[in-house]
Amino acid sequence: MDQSQIQDEFDRCFKIILQEALELEKEADPSRVSSAILYAAARYNAFHAVHADADISKNKDKALRYFIEQYEA
């Protein structure tokens, strides 16, 4: 997959998630929607890290640093 395809895939995923958040905001308080999105992202990232790394217990600190850096960016 080239860089353009990666960006297109990222944009497609981002737009789907954003659209769903905007729909949820019609029925729920925006701060709860925001909190739910952050919680879901954290859960998904933890799930992905565990399944993507055969030795996650050894690489846990590296994964945590990566996620923190992404959040702070």
TABEL-V746585 format. One record per pair of residues at least 12 apart in sequence whose C-alpha atoms are under 7 Angstrom apart, sorted by sequence separation. I is the first residue (numbers start at 1). GAP is how many residues later the second one is. D is the distance in Angstrom with one decimal. If there is no record, write none. Layout:
I,GAP,D  I,GAP,D
This chain:
21,12,6.6
